[in-house]
Amino acid sequence: MTRPTILTTEAGLLAEQDLLAHVCTGDSDFGLLFWQPSDRALVMPRRLNRLPGFEAACEVSAAAGWPVLLRETGGEPVPQSAATINIALVYAPPRSEGDHGRIETAYRRLCDPICALLMELGGVASLGEVDGAFCDGRFNVNLDGRKMVGTAQRWRQSKGGQRPVGLVHGALLLDDERASMVAAVNRFNEACGLEARVRAESHIALHEQFAAPDAIGRLDTLYRQMLAGVMSA
């Protein structure tokens, strides 16, 4: 049975950046990492630290057991805990693909294997926004109409600027910690003066619907099959 690497949230974010840097050097065409936090944190894009209420909101969040960490990808605040499995997919697209549609293609490459897994398990998989979800987006992966995976991405140029390299990230809710996660996001938003409020019922954890004891192993296989096809194109 394949298991994710257990890391603190801070170490996991650094591991993703290290993987991106490794592919940027040209040492590898792709990288794939599954990691699970050993702690709790509220992770958000670096741009939010410019908000007037940011520092005070960080203190409120940390006092409640959800310290704030900043990430390099975009989006909105996302709670991380042992209930979450993070998927970091790093790759350099074949030069034949060009830049047109690169962002959407990267999201599809992250999301399609997850959707395939959900359909194999008997669920209804879809992509799209879900009202009341935290870090909502067009490329949420949804199970039976409720958000299960949030996604984001970041691109860099390889060494020498010869090709773009993307880090595409998914945060998959494995176990039900929806209530405390939603409370963490709403607490921060309120303290920071942000209007957005999220709801627990807009989310769903994989294990609420399916036991899926080797879901990570199956995803690992699906991603590697997909990447083999991309790299041979």
C-alpha positions, 0 to 999 in steps of 0.5 A: 500500500502506497502511503504519503510522506508525513511532513510538517506543513512548512516542510511540505511546502518547502519539499514542493519548492525543492521538487520544482527547483529540481525539475527546473535544473533539467535533472528530471522532466517531472516530479510527483509528491504525495505528502500529509501534514503532521500538524495544523496550519492555515496556508494562504498566498503571499499576496494576502500579507499586504492586507491591513488586518493580516498580522492581527488575523494571524495572531487570532488564527494561531491562538486558535491552533491554526498558525498561518503559513504563506505559499507560492501558488495562488488562491485563498486560505486553505486549512491543512491538517492530517485530514489532508493529502497534498499532491504536487505534480511538477513537469515541463511540458513538451516543447511541441505543446507551446504556451497556448492553453498551458494553464488549463492543460496543467489543471486537467493533468492534475484533476483527470487522474483524481476524477478517474479514481472517483469514477472507479470507486463509483462516485460522481466526479466533476470540476467546477466551483461550489458555493460556500467552499473555501479557496473555491475555483473552476478546477475544484475536483468535486465528489457528488457535487461537493468540493473534495480537492482544491487546486493551484499552480505556479510556473517558473522558467527552467535553468537558462530559460529554455522551457517553462516548468509548472508546479500544480498542486492539489489539496485532497480532503481525505478525512472529515475535519470539515467543521474545524477547517471551515471555522479556521477559514471563517475566523481568519477572514473575519479577523482580517476584514474579508467578507468571504464565509465558507460552509462545511456542507460545501465540502466532502472527504473521500473517506466519508464516501469510500474506504479506498484503502489504497487511493494514494497508490492508485493515484500514483499509478494514474499520474505516472501513466499520464506523465509517461504519455506526456513526456513521450509526446 
